[in-house]
Amino acid sequence: MPTIKTTKTKRKDAGTGSDWKSLVQGFVGNVLEQMSENVSHKIHAWLKVLKRKTIGAVMMFFGLAYLLIGLSMYLNSILAKILPGLGYVTVGILAVLIGVLISSDEVK
């Protein structure tokens, strides 16, 4: 008879051990799933913002190009009497100087 009690005790302990194990695995699984969903959501939101900023930057680039072309054509029509093409050269030099100032490493 003592062997039956020890067997029942072992089964009872084994049952509670597997219950704890499944409880911990379930908890860890839920935590990891929630973290995965949070990371996925944040990446999706970041990509949406990145797309909007990229489209905005491309549109600003095209707008700046048209602005500089228009400005150079306007200056060329005014300065063509002095020297043909002087408006294009002037705007080109201005664009290069602005680019150099923007890309310089010195912060004032």
BAFI-3210 file (N, C-alpha, C; in Angstrom, 3 decimals, decimal comma, padded with zeros to 6 digits):
// residues 108
n [1|2|3|4|5|6|7|8|9|10|11|12|13|14|15|16|17|18|19|20|21|22|23|24|25|26|27|28|29|30|31|32|33|34|35|36|37|38|39|40|41|42|43|44|45|46|47|48|49|50|51|52|53|54|55|56|57|58|59|60|61|62|63|64|65|66|67|68|69|70|71|72|73|74|75|76|77|78|79|80|81|82|83|84|85|86|87|88|89|90|91|92|93|94|95|96|97|98|99|100|101|102|103|104|105|106|107|108]
n.u [000,775|001,928|003,341|001,414|000,467|002,759|003,003|000,644|001,196|003,431|002,250|000,475|002,241|003,617|001,576|000,950|003,351|003,482|001,302|002,169|004,258|002,926|001,406|003,372|004,589|002,422|002,033|004,512|004,419|002,188|003,145|005,329|003,961|002,406|004,445|005,541|003,391|003,275|005,789|005,548|003,417|004,572|006,653|005,170|003,844|006,072|007,079|004,982|005,175|007,721|007,302|005,579|007,275|009,312|007,978|007,228|009,787|010,714|008,846|009,434|012,006|011,528|009,957|011,808|013,647|012,104|011,627|014,228|014,879|012,933|013,627|016,191|015,602|014,099|015,985|017,831|016,393|016,300|019,020|020,101|020,742|023,134|024,936|024,463|022,989|023,799|021,971|021,401|023,906|024,262|022,164|022,942|025,412|024,479|022,887|024,851|026,382|024,468|024,093|026,660|026,786|024,700|025,567|027,857|029,953|030,289|028,667|026,907]
n.v [-001,201|001,350|001,938|002,660|005,087|006,719|006,682|007,979|010,437|011,222|011,464|013,519|015,627|015,713|016,486|019,091|020,311|020,249|021,844|024,327|024,672|024,830|027,092|029,077|028,927|029,697|032,318|033,535|033,138|034,750|037,273|037,577|037,503|039,837|041,746|041,377|042,203|044,902|045,858|045,348|047,070|049,571|049,644|049,628|052,100|053,797|053,309|054,353|057,091|057,538|057,105|059,264|061,442|061,015|061,286|063,948|065,162|064,576|065,997|068,604|068,823|068,749|071,060|073,010|072,751|073,613|076,235|077,320|077,047|078,673|081,139|081,473|081,676|084,020|085,905|085,631|086,635|089,303|089,998|089,324|091,198|092,260|090,046|087,052|084,232|084,807|084,885|082,161|081,279|082,831|081,934|079,270|079,472|080,568|078,429|076,453|077,664|077,761|075,018|074,271|075,679|074,456|071,798|071,955|071,033|072,553|073,917|076,696]
n.w [000,000|000,665|-001,654|-003,491|-002,521|-002,792|-005,549|-006,318|-005,170|-006,626|-009,161|-008,628|-007,993|-010,400|-012,069|-011,136|-011,648|-014,459|-014,925|-013,957|-015,722|-018,209|-017,685|-017,348|-019,885|-021,480|-020,525|-021,182|-023,930|-024,614|-023,841|-025,597|-028,026|-027,842|-027,714|-030,249|-031,847|-031,083|-031,965|-034,694|-035,297|-034,716|-036,608|-038,967|-038,738|-038,757|-041,345|-042,847|-042,212|-043,236|-045,982|-046,568|-045,998|-047,846|-050,306|-050,020|-049,976|-052,551|-054,076|-053,190|-054,223|-057,019|-057,199|-056,401|-058,470|-060,694|-059,827|-059,791|-062,511|-063,683|-062,496|-063,520|-066,264|-066,258|-065,283|-067,343|-069,484|-068,774|-068,472|-070,918|-072,787|-071,953|-071,653|-073,219|-071,620|-069,088|-066,967|-066,467|-065,623|-063,338|-061,614|-061,410|-060,076|-057,689|-056,774|-056,373|-054,337|-052,264|-051,889|-051,010|-048,587|-047,174|-047,017|-045,524|-042,763|-040,521|-037,762|-036,891]
ca.u [000,000|002,714|003,756|000,303|000,443|003,870|002,695|-000,346|001,874|004,243|001,348|-000,058|003,334|003,900|000,475|001,087|004,543|003,140|000,390|003,017|005,018|002,029|001,041|004,518|004,724|001,331|002,312|005,636|003,926|001,334|003,996|006,079|003,016|002,060|005,624|005,635|002,363|003,679|006,897|004,992|002,619|005,482|007,354|004,200|003,650|007,312|007,143|003,995|005,761|008,846|006,754|005,088|008,413|010,023|007,187|007,371|011,128|010,785|008,062|010,195|013,118|011,010|009,557|013,019|014,211|011,303|011,862|015,539|014,816|012,163|014,424|017,289|015,029|013,730|017,216|018,438|015,670|016,674|020,456|020,556|021,289|024,523|025,666|023,499|023,278|024,252|020,959|021,598|025,156|024,031|021,358|023,763|026,369|023,694|022,505|026,061|026,724|023,498|024,413|027,878|026,455|023,851|026,301|029,062|029,918|030,350|027,380|027,139]
ca.v [000,000|002,577|002,240|003,314|006,482|007,440|006,820|009,041|011,678|011,579|011,918|014,811|016,578|015,838|017,244|020,504|020,804|020,509|022,992|025,521|024,778|025,329|028,449|029,940|028,955|030,519|033,713|033,987|033,194|035,933|038,459|037,674|037,836|041,243|042,515|041,263|043,069|046,293|046,170|045,378|048,288|050,715|049,619|050,023|053,546|054,452|053,231|055,290|058,426|057,596|057,276|060,636|062,359|060,804|061,922|065,388|065,585|064,530|067,119|069,830|068,839|069,173|072,463|073,825|072,727|074,515|077,590|077,767|077,180|079,894|082,296|081,648|082,164|085,412|086,705|085,594|087,549|090,672|090,219|088,848|092,345|092,424|088,839|085,935|083,105|085,280|084,524|080,751|081,173|083,453|081,028|078,089|079,813|080,705|077,078|075,790|078,269|077,297|073,613|074,213|076,134|073,458|070,554|072,151|070,367|073,519|074,384|077,996]
ca.w [000,000|000,619|-003,026|-004,174|-002,083|-003,407|-006,968|-006,411|-004,841|-007,780|-010,224|-008,226|-008,173|-011,833|-012,653|-010,799|-012,355|-015,848|-014,922|-013,871|-016,965|-019,255|-017,312|-017,663|-021,342|-021,996|-020,192|-022,005|-025,314|-024,751|-023,762|-026,853|-029,096|-027,683|-028,113|-031,698|-032,414|-030,851|-032,862|-036,047|-035,431|-034,762|-037,896|-039,977|-038,593|-039,190|-042,800|-043,376|-042,086|-044,165|-047,335|-046,707|-046,037|-049,108|-051,360|-049,808|-050,376|-054,017|-054,593|-052,942|-055,166|-058,324|-057,086|-056,387|-059,822|-061,523|-059,354|-060,273|-063,971|-063,969|-062,097|-064,475|-067,526|-066,037|-065,258|-068,658|-070,367|-068,398|-068,654|-072,223|-073,524|-071,530|-072,030|-073,287|-070,727|-067,777|-065,975|-066,113|-064,868|-062,032|-060,797|-061,165|-059,018|-056,466|-056,330|-055,867|-053,048|-051,264|-051,628|-050,204|-047,240|-046,513|-046,764|-044,709|-041,473|-039,434|-037,262|-036,248]
c.u [000,826|003,151|002,659|000,255|001,570|003,627|001,686|000,299|002,733|003,369|000,790|001,013|003,638|002,816|000,603|002,310|004,227|002,147|001,177|003,774|004,128|001,585|002,153|004,702|003,633|001,568|003,419|005,203|003,060|002,146|004,762|005,169|002,633|003,225|005,772|004,613|002,726|004,794|006,392|004,200|003,518|006,239|006,421|003,972|004,884|007,436|006,149|004,538|006,913|008,375|006,291|006,251|009,196|009,281|007,282|008,727|011,277|010,020|008,781|011,370|012,645|010,575|010,755|013,659|013,437|011,501|013,185|015,551|014,052|012,943|015,551|016,771|014,651|014,970|017,890|017,710|016,011|018,135|020,977|021,151|022,768|025,357|024,675|023,935|023,699|023,248|021,129|022,848|024,965|023,250|022,134|024,759|025,645|023,305|023,701|026,447|025,761|023,775|025,642|027,585|025,623|024,659|027,555|028,864|029,900|028,945|027,627|026,067]
c.v [001,281|002,920|002,949|004,787|007,281|007,643|007,940|010,393|012,137|012,101|013,297|015,895|016,784|016,653|018,726|021,101|021,105|021,658|024,294|025,757|025,338|026,754|029,434|030,045|029,812|031,993|034,274|034,098|034,409|037,220|038,650|038,039|039,311|042,134|042,509|042,162|044,537|046,713|046,268|046,656|049,519|050,774|050,073|051,538|054,304|054,433|054,192|056,717|058,586|057,793|058,708|061,623|062,226|061,466|063,437|065,909|065,587|065,701|068,453|069,947|069,312|070,637|073,391|073,875|073,671|075,969|078,129|077,933|078,445|081,147|082,543|082,133|083,642|086,305|086,736|086,536|089,008|090,955|089,783|089,978|092,534|091,243|087,667|084,771|083,518|084,934|083,081|080,575|081,719|082,520|079,750|078,321|079,942|079,332|076,329|076,352|077,827|075,840|073,453|074,635|075,098|072,215|070,733|071,527|071,323|073,968|075,678|078,280]
c.w [000,000|-000,807|-003,799|-003,787|-002,732|-004,895|-007,172|-006,132|-006,013|-008,915|-009,902|-008,417|-009,643|-012,505|-012,355|-011,479|-013,808|-015,955|-014,851|-015,163|-018,077|-018,958|-017,678|-019,178|-021,974|-021,742|-021,064|-023,464|-025,556|-024,725|-025,073|-028,021|-029,037|-028,096|-029,625|-032,380|-032,250|-031,800|-034,302|-036,281|-035,544|-036,084|-039,005|-039,937|-039,073|-040,706|-043,451|-043,336|-043,081|-045,603|-047,553|-046,814|-047,341|-050,259|-051,246|-050,268|-051,893|-054,619|-054,356|-053,903|-056,545|-058,293|-057,105|-057,767|-060,740|-061,117|-059,891|-061,786|-064,342|-063,635|-063,093|-065,821|-067,409|-066,038|-066,615|-069,616|-070,042|-068,760|-070,018|-073,053|-073,196|-072,019|-072,057|-072,379|-069,340|-066,667|-065,512|-065,249|-063,447|-061,102|-060,489|-060,048|-057,678|-055,906|-055,755|-054,497|-051,942|-050,907|-050,761|-048,764|-046,484|-046,140|-045,924|-043,336|-040,299|-039,060|-036,508|-035,230]
res [m|p|t|i|k|t|t|k|t|k|r|k|d|a|g|t|g|s|d|w|k|s|l|v|q|g|f|v|g|n|v|l|e|q|m|s|e|n|v|s|h|k|i|h|a|w|l|k|v|l|k|r|k|t|i|g|a|v|m|m|f|f|g|l|a|y|l|l|i|g|l|s|m|y|l|n|s|i|l|a|k|i|l|p|g|l|g|y|v|t|v|g|i|l|a|v|l|i|g|v|l|i|s|s|d|e|v|k]
***
